[in-house]
Amino acid sequence: MNTKLANNGKFAAIDQGIISLANFGASILLTTLVSPSELGAYVIGFLAIYFVRAIQNGIIVQPLNTYGAGKDVSTFRGYFSAAAIHQLILSTLTAISAVGLGWTLTKMGNDTLGPTVFVLWFAFFTWQIQEFIRRAFYTRGEVHKAVWVSLSANLVRIVLIVALSRMGQITGITGLNAIGWGSLFASLIGIWLARDYFTKDIQKPYQIFLENWRFGRWILGASLADWVVVDLYPIIMAGMISFAATGVYQTLQNLVAPIHVLLRAMDTFVTPIMAKAFDQSGPIKVQRTLKLIYLFAGVPVIGLLVLVLIFTPQLLNLLKGDTYLPYANGIYLMAIFYIFLFINRPLQMVFRAIRQGKQVFWANVLAALSMFTVGIWLIKRWGVYGAIGGQVLNAIIISLVLLVAWVRFFRSSQKKTTTGI
């Protein structure tokens, strides 16, 4: 058991490393190959994919992680096959929505955002299928198969970006199309590797949806609120300032992007483990796991941030000469944002693992209210710096709310255990 856990941990690190390095590499390539405005268009499209991921996360993926982890093989097959129907419906609806919204925006005269949204139909559809299969492998402890999905998707994506750049056809939109083609290829591989998960004895899709919805509705709300407080700022910048400002933001974020390797690895790999630990040992085991995460992951996070703060001017110059150097001081705010992001991400994992998504939802709602009030004012007053400052405030609010909520939940659980209630 320990050997299997260690192997899965190793493969999870590889998998998340592939994803994060590919995202980082694609962003770096586009930073050097296209203008800040084109980079901004790519970022807007990429964040739109994250919006769809937030929906998928609440309705399908997190319930799959939580409920699917403890099921026996036969029961899981019936559950997974029903969830696959849900995923196909969601992928189709989001693709149709992208076509409709993109066409409408283009007809209204927005010849930048309209075409960007329109082409996202392809990535919306294929990326969700790929992610659904990949996360199923995590749920069943077959993480090595998820590695093949991520590797194939991102290899095709990077190769396409390089090939298009050599043909002089690389833009923000073609960068988004590369994601779609990579995901299509990976989805086919993933479906083949997961062929044993499918069965004709499908559990009733509507009943499974209701079961997932009772838990997933809070995760859906929390995921959407999280997207608002983390990913909506660059989009607001594009509207209030320019697409180029969003490109500046992305370039600063690129410098600390390796931290996402840890955050995403923890979210994908550790959440099912915490769910099992909670079922078997209650909150004490979850608390121990949380402390270990902060202890062992905190060292590389702090170390990377310190190095980036020291060498920011050199790194920006390496990326695109002096184009982004006037915004070098923004890295200090970005570092603070990532510190608090690292504090609250494991706490969000904890609440999902113990089926208490409500706390995550309300923490993100409070942060969203801050964004639409103080955050907008900060952008108007300080532009790019104001947007990052608003994200810092959001991360602080979420961290404080979840820390208080977890302490209260843990103490209440201990009290019930002691009194036998």
C-alpha positions in Angstrom: 0.0 0.0 0.0 2.8 2.4 0.9 4.7 1.4 -2.2 1.6 2.2 -4.4 1.1 5.5 -2.6 4.7 6.4 -3.1 4.6 5.5 -6.8 1.4 7.5 -7.3 3.0 10.4 -5.6 6.0 10.2 -7.9 3.8 10.0 -11.0 1.6 12.9 -9.7 4.7 15.0 -9.4 5.7 14.1 -13.0 2.2 14.7 -14.3 1.8 18.1 -12.7 5.3 19.0 -13.7 4.5 18.2 -17.3 1.3 20.3 -17.2 2.8 23.3 -15.4 6.0 23.3 -17.4 4.0 23.0 -20.7 1.8 26.0 -19.6 4.8 27.9 -18.6 6.7 27.0 -21.8 3.8 27.9 -24.0 3.3 31.2 -22.2 7.1 31.9 -22.4 7.1 31.1 -26.1 4.2 33.3 -26.8 5.7 36.1 -24.7 8.7 36.1 -27.0 6.9 35.5 -30.3 3.8 37.8 -30.1 3.0 41.3 -29.1 1.7 42.2 -25.6 -1.8 42.6 -27.1 -1.7 39.1 -28.7 -0.4 37.6 -25.5 -3.3 39.3 -23.7 -5.8 37.7 -26.1 -4.2 34.3 -25.4 -4.4 34.9 -21.7 -8.1 35.8 -21.9 -8.9 32.6 -23.8 -6.8 30.5 -21.4 -8.7 32.0 -18.4 -12.0 31.2 -20.2 -10.9 27.6 -20.3 -10.2 27.9 -16.5 -13.8 29.2 -16.2 -15.1 26.0 -17.8 -12.8 24.0 -15.6 -14.4 25.6 -12.6 -17.8 24.4 -13.7 -16.5 21.0 -14.5 -14.7 20.8 -11.2 -17.9 21.4 -9.2 -20.4 19.3 -11.2 -18.2 16.4 -12.2 -14.6 16.2 -11.1 -14.7 16.8 -7.4 -17.7 14.5 -6.8 -15.8 11.9 -8.9 -12.7 12.4 -6.7 -14.7 12.2 -3.4 -17.3 9.5 -4.1 -15.4 7.5 -6.7 -12.3 6.9 -4.6 -13.9 4.5 -2.1 -16.1 2.5 -4.5 -15.3 -1.1 -5.5 -14.4 -1.8 -9.1 -17.9 -2.8 -10.3 -19.7 0.0 -8.6 -17.2 2.5 -9.8 -17.6 1.4 -13.4 -21.3 2.1 -13.3 -20.8 5.4 -11.5 -18.0 6.5 -13.9 -20.0 5.6 -17.0 -22.9 7.8 -15.8 -20.5 10.6 -15.0 -19.1 10.3 -18.5 -22.5 11.0 -19.9 -22.7 14.1 -17.8 -19.3 15.2 -19.0 -20.2 14.7 -22.7 -23.3 16.9 -22.2 -21.3 19.6 -20.4 -18.6 19.6 -23.0 -21.2 20.0 -25.8 -23.1 22.8 -24.0 -20.0 24.9 -23.3 -18.8 24.5 -26.9 -22.1 25.7 -28.3 -22.0 28.6 -25.8 -18.6 29.6 -27.1 -19.8 29.6 -30.7 -22.9 31.7 -29.8 -21.1 34.2 -27.7 -18.2 34.6 -30.0 -20.5 35.1 -33.0 -22.6 37.7 -31.1 -19.5 39.7 -30.0 -18.1 39.7 -33.5 -21.4 40.9 -35.0 -21.5 43.7 -32.4 -18.1 44.9 -33.8 -15.7 43.4 -31.2 -13.2 42.0 -33.6 -10.7 41.1 -30.9 -12.7 39.4 -28.2 -15.3 37.9 -30.5 -13.0 35.7 -32.6 -11.1 34.7 -29.5 -14.2 33.4 -27.8 -15.5 31.8 -31.0 -12.4 29.6 -31.5 -12.6 28.4 -27.9 -15.4 25.9 -28.8 -12.8 23.4 -29.9 -10.7 23.7 -26.7 -13.7 23.8 -24.5 -14.9 20.4 -25.8 -11.7 18.4 -26.1 -9.9 19.8 -23.0 -12.8 18.8 -20.7 -12.9 15.2 -22.0 -9.1 15.0 -21.5 -9.3 16.4 -18.0 -12.2 14.1 -17.0 -10.3 11.0 -18.0 -7.1 12.2 -16.4 -8.8 12.9 -13.1 -10.4 9.5 -13.1 -7.0 7.9 -13.1 -6.1 9.9 -10.0 -9.3 8.8 -8.3 -8.5 5.1 -8.9 -4.9 5.3 -8.0 -3.6 4.8 -11.6 -1.7 8.1 -11.9 0.8 6.6 -14.3 -1.9 6.6 -16.9 -2.7 10.3 -16.3 1.0 11.0 -17.1 0.5 9.6 -20.7 -2.6 11.8 -21.1 -0.8 15.0 -20.0 2.4 14.2 -21.9 0.6 13.6 -25.2 -1.6 16.7 -24.9 1.2 19.1 -24.1 3.7 17.6 -26.5 1.3 18.1 -29.4 0.4 21.6 -28.2 4.1 22.8 -27.9 5.0 21.2 -31.3 2.1 23.0 -32.9 3.1 26.4 -31.4 6.7 26.0 -32.6 5.6 24.8 -36.1 3.2 27.7 -36.5 5.8 30.2 -35.3 8.2 29.0 -38.0 5.4 29.4 -40.6 4.8 32.9 -39.3 1.3 32.1 -38.3 1.5 32.2 -34.5 -1.0 34.4 -32.8 -2.9 34.3 -29.5 -5.8 32.5 -31.3 -3.6 29.9 -32.9 -2.0 29.3 -29.4 -5.5 28.5 -28.1 -6.2 26.2 -31.1 -3.0 24.3 -30.2 -4.6 23.5 -26.8 -7.6 22.0 -28.5 -5.7 19.8 -30.9 -3.4 18.6 -28.1 -6.5 17.8 -25.9 -8.2 15.9 -28.8 -5.1 13.6 -29.2 -4.8 13.1 -25.5 -8.6 12.4 -25.1 -8.3 9.5 -27.6 -5.3 8.0 -25.7 -7.1 8.5 -22.4 -10.3 6.8 -23.5 -8.2 3.8 -24.7 -6.3 3.6 -21.4 -9.6 4.0 -19.4 -11.5 1.4 -21.5 -11.9 -0.9 -18.5 -13.7 1.9 -16.5 -16.7 1.8 -18.9 -19.6 -0.6 -18.6 -23.0 -1.2 -20.1 -24.4 -1.5 -16.6 -24.6 2.3 -16.2 -26.0 3.6 -12.9 -29.0 5.9 -13.5 -27.4 9.2 -14.8 -30.1 11.3 -13.2 -29.8 9.8 -9.8 -26.0 10.1 -10.0 -26.4 13.7 -11.0 -28.6 14.4 -7.9 -26.1 12.7 -5.7 -23.2 14.7 -7.1 -25.2 17.9 -7.0 -25.9 17.7 -3.3 -22.2 17.8 -2.7 -20.9 19.5 -5.9 -23.2 22.5 -5.8 -21.1 24.1 -3.1 -17.9 23.1 -4.9 -19.3 24.6 -8.1 -20.1 27.8 -6.3 -16.7 27.8 -4.6 -14.9 27.0 -7.9 -16.8 29.8 -9.8 -16.1 32.3 -6.9 -12.5 31.2 -6.9 -12.2 31.8 -10.6 -13.7 35.3 -10.1 -11.3 36.3 -7.3 -8.2 34.8 -9.0 -8.7 34.7 -12.8 -11.2 37.5 -13.5 -8.7 40.3 -12.7 -6.7 39.9 -15.9 -10.0 40.0 -17.9 -11.1 43.1 -16.1 -7.7 44.7 -16.9 -8.3 43.9 -20.6 -11.6 45.8 -20.5 -10.6 48.7 -18.2 -7.0 49.2 -19.5 -6.0 47.1 -22.5 -5.2 43.6 -23.7 -1.5 44.6 -23.4 -2.0 45.2 -19.7 -3.2 41.6 -19.4 0.0 40.6 -21.2 2.1 42.5 -18.7 0.3 40.7 -15.8 0.9 37.3 -17.5 4.5 38.0 -17.9 5.0 38.8 -14.2 3.0 35.7 -13.3 5.3 33.6 -15.5 8.2 34.4 -13.2 6.5 32.5 -10.3 4.6 30.0 -12.4 6.6 27.0 -11.2 4.7 27.3 -7.9 1.7 26.0 -9.7 3.5 22.6 -10.0 3.1 22.2 -6.3 -0.4 23.7 -5.9 -1.9 21.7 -8.7 -0.1 18.5 -7.7 -1.5 18.9 -4.2 -5.0 19.6 -5.4 -5.2 16.7 -7.8 -3.3 14.1 -5.8 -3.8 14.9 -2.1 -7.5 15.6 -2.1 -8.6 12.0 -2.7 -6.0 10.9 -0.1 -7.5 13.3 2.4 -11.0 12.1 1.6 -10.0 8.5 2.4 -8.1 9.6 5.5 -11.2 11.5 6.8 -13.4 8.4 6.2 -11.0 6.2 8.0 -9.6 8.3 10.8 -11.6 11.5 11.0 -10.2 15.1 11.1 -7.1 14.2 13.2 -5.5 12.5 10.2 -6.5 15.3 7.9 -5.0 17.9 10.3 -1.7 15.9 10.3 -1.6 15.8 6.5 -2.3 19.6 6.3 0.7 20.3 8.6 3.0 18.1 6.5 1.9 20.0 3.3 2.8 23.3 4.8 6.1 22.0 6.2 7.4 20.3 3.1 5.9 22.4 0.4 6.6 25.7 2.1 10.4 25.5 1.7 10.5 25.4 -2.2 7.7 28.0 -2.4 9.6 30.5 -0.3 12.9 29.6 -1.9 11.5 30.2 -5.4 9.9 33.5 -4.5 13.2 34.8 -3.0 15.2 33.9 -6.1 12.6 35.6 -8.4 12.6 38.8 -6.3 16.3 39.0 -6.6 16.6 38.4 -10.3 13.3 39.9 -11.7 15.0 42.5 -14.0 17.3 40.0 -15.5 14.5 37.5 -16.1 12.2 40.1 -17.7 15.0 41.3 -20.0 15.7 37.7 -21.0 12.0 37.2 -22.0 11.5 40.3 -24.2 14.2 42.8 -23.8 13.1 46.0 -22.0 9.4 45.7 -23.0 8.3 44.7 -19.5 11.1 46.2 -17.4 9.0 49.2 -16.3 6.7 46.8 -14.5 9.4 44.9 -12.6 8.3 46.2 -9.2 4.9 44.4 -9.6 6.7 41.2 -8.7 6.7 42.1 -5.1 2.9 42.2 -5.0 2.8 39.0 -7.1 5.0 37.3 -4.5 2.7 38.3 -1.6 -0.3 37.0 -3.6 1.4 33.7 -4.1 2.3 33.3 -0.4 -1.4 33.7 0.6 -2.5 31.5 -2.3 -0.2 28.8 -0.9 -1.8 29.3 2.5 -5.4 28.9 1.4 -5.1 26.3 -1.3 -4.4 23.3 1.1 -7.3 24.6 3.3 -9.7 24.5 0.3 -8.5 20.9 -0.4 -9.3 20.0 3.2 -12.9 21.3 3.1 -13.5 19.5 -0.2 -12.1 16.3 1.2 -14.4 16.4 4.3 -17.5 17.3 2.1 -17.7 20.8 3.6 -17.6 22.9 0.4 -19.9 25.5 1.9 -17.0 27.2 3.8 -14.9 27.5 0.6 -17.8 28.9 -1.2 -18.5 31.7 1.3 -14.8 32.5 1.7 -14.6 33.1 -2.1 -17.9 35.0 -2.1 -16.5 37.5 0.5 -13.3 37.8 -1.7 -15.5 38.4 -4.8 -17.4 41.2 -3.0 -14.0 42.8 -2.2 -13.0 42.5 -5.8 -16.0 44.2 -7.2 -15.6 47.1 -4.7 -12.1 47.7 -3.5 -10.5 45.7 -6.4 -12.2 47.8 -9.1 -11.1 51.0 -7.3 -7.5 49.7 -7.1 -7.4 49.0 -10.8 -8.7 52.5 -11.6 -6.1 54.1 -9.4 -3.0 52.0 -10.0 -3.7 49.9 -13.2 -1.7 46.7 -13.3 -0.3 47.2 -9.8 -3.8 47.8 -8.5 -5.1 44.5 -10.1 -2.3 42.5 -8.4 -3.0 44.3 -5.2 -6.6 43.4 -5.4 -5.7 39.7 -5.8 -3.5 40.0 -2.7 -6.5 41.3 -0.7 -8.7 38.5 -2.1 -6.1 35.8 -1.1 -5.8 37.3 2.4 -9.6 37.3 2.9 -9.9 33.6 1.8 -6.9 32.5 4.0 -8.3 34.1 7.1 -11.9 32.9 6.6 -10.8 29.3 5.9 -8.3 29.2 8.8 -11.0 30.3 11.3 -13.5 27.8 9.8 -11.0 24.9 10.0 -10.1 25.6 13.6 -13.7 25.8 14.5 -14.6 22.6 12.7 -11.6 20.7 14.1 -12.3 21.8 17.7 -16.0 20.9 17.3 -15.1 17.5 16.0 -12.7 16.8 18.9 -15.3 18.0 21.4 -17.9 15.6 20.0 -15.4 12.7 20.1 -14.5 13.5 23.7 -18.0 13.8 24.9 -19.2 10.9 22.8 -22.0 12.9 21.2 
